[in-house]
């Protein structure tokens, strides 16, 4: 049953529309102009009589919630069980009492009212209290700046460490003494208070195991990041590859989280051959993300496109880029059949995109996606959709000086991170290629590294810097159990690209650079510094893996070679004026 309720959101009263996940209801909510609130987990409109009239037109069978304490929706006549109604949780709000607009006027909170009004303690999870707080900018800044408090995105609530100090501070911020219970964390809680991880065989797929988790956000987020992890709505659990390494990772997770792991698998159920292929995992995630974002009206078009891209062995990045571009286009046309759209309609959409200030590269991606769809999905082999190609912006990449690179290396203390960043600069490889390096790809005797299936599915050979060989061999002697040069947090997984970016970000901040340098910046530094040292442009092209020399020539605009001898005419004039002034003083 869809429910309508008065809420306080973004410094004003709104009309909240609550219902469970339903694509049809979502589309109808958008039609009446409703927006999504991540804070309240509902759709909302401005608190106005016209808004309520729209809701009554679009949702004639809605239920008005007048008592915020009554969280159980009343089933409509004819519904047999709770599964026939959309499940919602109505959170306590500031003065949620109705009537809705048209029955009475509303008033904003009066001066002197508690800034934390409406905040509520939800439950205790492990070391933390879970506290729900309506949006307030001042409270949000105070809470997030308090050590021992962090925002949990999935729960839409604050996690507060269970100590008497944090209880006092948080209650003072919210202006509500006695809000939190006195069940302080002592470190002696038994595993039963947190729950347990249950591992069972998967009847539908012997290569996977079903993992049931307690409702603890940190544990769930960790399992989501495991390679090959998938959530099964039918079984209400996560499906993981049935490998010894994955079982070891779950045991480690349970140990670190203070939980027990109950293994209900038959003997010899786990096997190494079930280990997921990294390429397969990336492709599955790309396709699943697109399917999740596509409403029912567009499934037939998106599924046909992703099937075709998979059959043509396209990369996960290409599938993601083309899929997102096509989804944006389909949304703008209310998911009409693309085959029925004229060329003028497509061009009009492209013009609308550029009017919004989008980059030329985004428009190019859309054009390529449309060309792919018409030629490969619809089968119009000789069909050419003549679209105007936007002119590319000629942007120069950011480059650090050699001294700035040295400064970045010097502030990184952890050996693994230092070798990681130094290799990114010393080889010029992309961050995705860096984390995918295996020890079998590093040839120490030849001082070479074999990059396999780089961008464009191309292999190439790059240099292994002499200065890092000793450190890399020493690092290998301490980490010789993994096939990956840079192993991830959990067994059998490589280091993540996002972790490399975080390492670089912390190093740049420690140095105090104003430049926003990333690991890819080091690739630009590699090429520019080689060019300044007199390396031929063709060799640099081969090391970077560029298909066209035109891509590599951009570094000629960044190098200092030759340009340092050029003097600005303004400097010449200034020198001339200074010379004449000095001559006049002498005479």
N, C-alpha and C positions, 0 to 999 in steps of 0.2 A: 504493500500500500504506500503510495507516494504521500509524503507529509510536507506541510508548509508551516514555517515557524518564524517568528520575529527574532532576529539576531543583531548583535552589535559587532560591526566589522568595518575596519578602516575608518575609525572616528565618526561613524554614523550608523543609524539603524538601517537594516536591510531586511528583505524578505528572503529567507532561506528555503530552498527546495531540496528535500532529502529523499534519496532513493538509492537502492543498490545498483550495481553495475548493470546497465541496460543500454545498448547502443541506440535503440529506438527512442527511449526517453531522453538520452543525451542530445540527439538531433532535435527533438522537440524543444528542449530547454534552450538550445542555441537559437532556434527560430523565434522565440519570444524575447531574445536579447539578453539572456542570462549569462553571467560569467561564473567561472569556477573559482571557489575559495579553497586553497590548500589548507588554510588554518582550520576551517570548520568542516572540511570534507563535504561540501554541498555546493549547489548552484545558487546564485543569488541575483536579485534585482534591487533597484533603489526602493526605499520605503515610500511608496506613493500609490494612490488609488488607481492610477492608470496601469501601474505594474501588476497590481492584484487582478485587475480586469483581464490582462493578458494571460495571467496564470490560469484563471478560471476558463478562458477560451481554449487554451492549449491542453490543460490538465483538468477536465471537468470532474474527474473522480478523485480529487485530492482530499486529504484529511488535515484539518487545522489542529495543531498541537497547542493547547492553551496552558497546560501544566508541564513545565520543563522537567519535573521529577519523574513524569510518566514516560519511560523510555520504550515501552512495549507498544507497537502499533496495533490498532484494533483491526482484525481481519475483516475484509468486506464479505457480505453474505455470499455463500456459494463456494468460498475457499475451504479446502478440506484440512490442510495442514500448514505448518510454518514455512514449508518450502515454496508455497504459492505466493508468499509475500516477499518483497524486497527487504533485506535485513539492513537496518541502519542503527547507528548509535547517536543519540541526540546529546551533545555535550552541553554542560551548564553554561549559560550565557548571562550577560548583564541584562536584567529585566527582560526576559523572554516573553513575558505575558502578552497575549494578544488582547484586544482585537487588532486585526490587521488594518492597513490604511483604508479609509473610507468610513470606519466606525469610530475612530478616535485619533486625535493628533498625537504626535510623539514629541518628546523633549529630550535633548542631549543630557549627558551626565552633568549634575550640578557641581559648582565649585566646592571643594572640600571632600568630594566623594573619593573613596579609596581608589588609588590607581590600580591596585591589584584585585579589584572586585571581580568576582567571577572565576578567580583562580581556584583550582581544586586539586587535592591529592588523589591520585588514581589507585596506585598500588606500589608494592615493593618488589623489585627484581634484582636479585643478587646483592651487589653492593650499593644499589641506588634506589632512591624514591623517584617515582614518576609523577611529575606535576604538570597539569594542564593549565595554561595561562592564555586568556584572550589576547589578541594582538595589541601591543602598546609599545611604541618605539622606545620610550624611556626605560620601560621594564626590560625590553629585549636587550638593550645595550648593557644594562646593569647585570642581567643574568649571565649573558655570554662572556662578560669581562670578569666574572667571579670564578676563581680557580676552584675546581671541584664540581662545576656545573657545565653541562654541555647539551646542545640541542640535538634531539634524536629525530631525524627527518622522517623515518618510517612511522613512528608513533605520533609525530606532530606534538611532541611534549618535551619538557626539560627533564634531564636525568641529573639528580642531585645526590652526591655522595652522602651516605648515611653516617653523619657525625654530628655531634652537638654544636660544633662551630658552624657547619654548613646550615643546620637547622635554624640557628640564630640569624645568620646572614640573609638567608632566603626569605624567612618570615619578615625580616625588617624591610627587605626590598618590596615585598608584596603588601606590607602593612597589615599582615594577618597573623598575630601571635597564636601559637597552638595549632597551626595548619598541618604540620607534619608530625607523624607519630614519633615515639621515643625508642623505636626498635633500631638502635645504632648498630653499625657493622662492627663485629669483633674479630672477624677472620675465622671463627669457629663454626660457621654455618655448615651443616651437612649437605651432601650432594642432593638429598631428597628435596630440599627447599628450592633448588634450582631446576629439578627435573632430570631427565636422562635422555640420551640419544639412543634411539632404537633402530637397529639395522636389520632388515628383512630381505629375503629374496624377492625378485620381481617376476611374477608368473608370466607376464607378457613378453619379457625380454631377459634372457638369462645372462646377457652381457652387462646388465645393470642390477643395482640393489636399491631397495626402497629405504630411505632414511627419514625417520620421523623426529622432528626437533621440538624442544620446548619453545614457548613464545618469548624468546629472548633475542632482541634485535641484533646484538653483536654477534651471536652465534649464527643467526640466519644470514646476515650479510657476509660472513666468512664462507659459509657453505655455497652461497650464490657465486662466489668468485672461483670456486674449484673448477678446473677444466672439465668440460662435459656435463656440468651441473644443469639439470632441468627440473622445473616444478610440474608436478602432475596434479591437475585439478580433480581428476577422477579419483585418485587415491589419496589426495590431501597430504602429499609428502614430496620430498625431493628425490629424483632419480640420479644416481651417481654411477660411474663406471665401476664394475665389480672387479677391482684390481687390489693386490696386496698393498700398493702404495697409497691408494685412496683410503683403505681401512686404517692404515697407519696414521694418515692425516686426521681421520676422525678421532682416533684414540688420543692423538696429541691435542686436538681441539678440546676434547672432553677433559683432559688433564689440566689444560691451561684455564678452562672455564669452571673448574670445580664440579664437573658433572661425571656421572657414570655412563659408560657406553655398553649397551646390551646387544650383543651379537647373536642374532637368531639365524645365521646362515648355515646351511648344511656343509659337511666336509667337502673340501676341494671345489667350493663354489667360486672362490676368487682365483683369477688367473691373469698373468701379464698380457695375454693376447687381447684382453678387453680394454687395454689402455687406449684412450681416445687419440685420434690423429688431430694434431693442432689445426691443420687446415680445415678439417671437418668441423671442429668446434666453432671456428670463426665463421664459417659459412652458415652453420645452423643458427648461430646467434643473430647474424645479419638478417636472415630470412624470418626468424621468429619475431624480431623487433618490428619488421615491416608489417607482418601479419597482425601483430598486436595493435599497431597504430591505425590500421586500415579498417573502417567500418564495414558492415555486411554488404552495403551497396557496392563497394569497390573491390570486394574479395576476388571476384572472377577476373578482373583486369590485372590486379596485382599478382595473383597466383600464376597467371599465364606468363607474366613478365619475369618473375623470379625463376620459374621452371625453365624458361628459355635461357636466362643468364647462367643458371647452373649447368645446363646442357652444353653451353658454349665455354665452360671452364673459366668464367670470369672470377676475379678476386672478390673477397668479401668487401673491400673498400669500394669497388666499382658497383657491386650490387647495392650497397648502402647508399651511395651517392645517386645512382640512377633511380633507385626505389623512392628515395625521399623527394627527388625532383618530380617524379611522376605522380606521387601522392599529393604534392602541393598543387599540381596542375588539375588532377581529378577533383580535389576539394573545391577549387575555384569554379568548376563546371558542374557542381552538385552530382558528381559521379555519373555523368552521362557517358554513353558509349563513345570512346575516342574516335571510332570509325565513322560516326555520324557528324563529327565536327568539321567545319570548313577551315580552310587555310586562314581566312580573315579572323576567325575566332581565336585561333592559336596565336596569331601575331598580336591580336589585341591583348591577350593574356600576357605575352612577353613584354609588351609596352607598359602594362600595368605594373609588372614586377620592377622594371627599371625606374618607373616613376616613384616607387617606394624607396629608391636609393640603394637597391641591391647591386652587388658588384657584377662586373662583366663575366667573371668566372662562373658565378651562379647561373647566369643566363646561358652561358655556353653548355653547362652541365644539363640544363633543361632541354636545350636543343638536341644535344646528343642522345638524351634519354628518349625524346619523342621520335627521333630518327630511328633509334633502335627498335622502339615499339612498333612503328609502322612497317619497318622492313623485315624484322625477324619474328615478331609475335603475330602480326596480322598477315604476314607472308607477302607483302607488296615489295617484291625483290627490286623492282625498277622504279618504285615510287620515290619521288624526291619532294620532300616538304621544303619549299624554298622559304627559308626564314632569314631575316636580316641578322647578321652576326655582329653583336656589339663589339666595339673597339676595346681591346684589352688595355687596362691601366698598366703603365710601365713603372713598376715599383722596384726600388733597389733594396736588396736584403740587408739586414743589419749585420755589421762585422765588428768584431772586437780587435783591439790592437794586440800585438804579441805580449806586451807587458800585462795587459788585462787578463790574457789567458793564463799567464804565469801566476798572477794573483789568485785566480780562481782555483788553480790546482793546489796552491799552498794552503788554502783555508779548509780543504777537505781532509779530515783526519782519518776516517775509516778507510782501510786499504782497498776493500772491494769497491767502494764508491769512487775512490781516487783513480783506480785502474779503469773503471767504467768511463769516467769523463775524459781521461787522457786518451783512451782508445778512440772515443768519439771524435776527438780533435785530430789525433795522429793518423787516422785512417780515412776520415771524411765519410764514413758510412752513415746511413740513416738510423734513427733510433730503433725502428722496427727490425732492421737487419742486425743491429747490435745485440738486442736481447735474444735473438734467435740463434746466436752463434753456439755451435757445439765444439767440444775439444777436438773432434775428428776433422773440423774445418780449419784448424790452426796448424800451420806447418812451421814449426820453430826452426828447423834446419835451413829452410829456404827463405825464412822471414817473409812469409806470405800468408794471407787469409783468403779462404775460398768462400765467397758470398753466394749462397744458393737461393734461387727463386726470389731475387730482389724485385724491385718495382718493375712491372711489365713482364714478370716471370722470367727474368734474365739472370744468368749466372755471370760472375766476373771475379777477377783476382785483384786484391788490393794489397798494399804493403803492410807488413808488421813492423812497426818502429823498433829499432835496435834498443832504444832507451827504455822500453817497457818490457822487454823479453824477460829479464831477470825477475822483475816484480811479478809478472804473469806466471812464470814457472813456480815461484814460491807460493803464490796464491793457489795454484793448481794442486800442489802437494798437500795443502790443507783442505781442499775441496775436491777430492778425486772420486767421490762417490757418484756425482751427478754427471750426466752426459752434457749438460748445459755449461757453458763457460760461466754464465752468471745465473745461478740457480735462484728460483723464487723462494718464498717463505715456506711453501709446502712441497713435499717430496714429489718429484716427477714433473714439476712445472718450472718454466723459465721466469726470470725476473720480468716484471711488468714495465711497459713503456711509461706509464704514469708515474711509477716510482723513480725512474731515471729523471723525469722532468722535475720531480720534487727535490731530488738531490741537487740538480742544477740551480733550481730556484733558491734553495737555501744558501748555496755557495755564492751566488750573485748578491744576495742580500747581505751576506757576511762581509763581502768585499766592499759593499757600499756603492755599487755601480748604479747609475741612473738608467742605463740601457736595460731594456727588457729582453735579456738573452735567454735562449732556450737551448736544449741539446742540438736542435737543427741549426742554430746559429754557429755552432762549432764546425759544422759541415761547410758553411759559407766561409768561415775563417780559414779552414784547411785549403780551400781552393784559392782564396785571395792571397794568402801568404805564400803558397807555391808559385803563383803567378808573379808576385813581387820578387821572388828569388830567381826568376828567369826560367821557370819550367815551361815547356812548350804546351800550348793550349790543347793540343790533341791528346797528350798524355793525361792532362787533367780531366778531359772529357771521358777517357776510358776508366780512370780511377773512380769518377763520380757515377758512372753508369748512365750518362746522358745519351739518348738516341740521336739527338741533333746537336751539332756544334753551336747552333744559335742559342741554345739554352746555356751553354758554358760561357759564351761571350759576354754575358751580363757581368761577369767578374772583372772584365777589363775596365768597367766604369767605376770599380771600387778600389782598384790598386793605386798605390801612391807612386808607382814607377813612372817616371817622366813628368807627372803633374807637379811634383815637388819643385821642379826647376822653373815652373811657370809663375810669374809674378803678377799680381793683380794691378791694373792701371791705377787704382786708388792708392796702393802702396807706393807706386812710382811717384805719383804726385806728392804724397806726404813726404817722401824722401827728398824730393826736389825742394819743397818749401823749407824743410829743415836745413838743407845744405845752404840755401840762400840766407837763412836767418843766421847760421853760424858764420858765414862769410862777412855779413854786415857787422857782426859783433867784433870780428877781428880787425876790421878797418875803422 
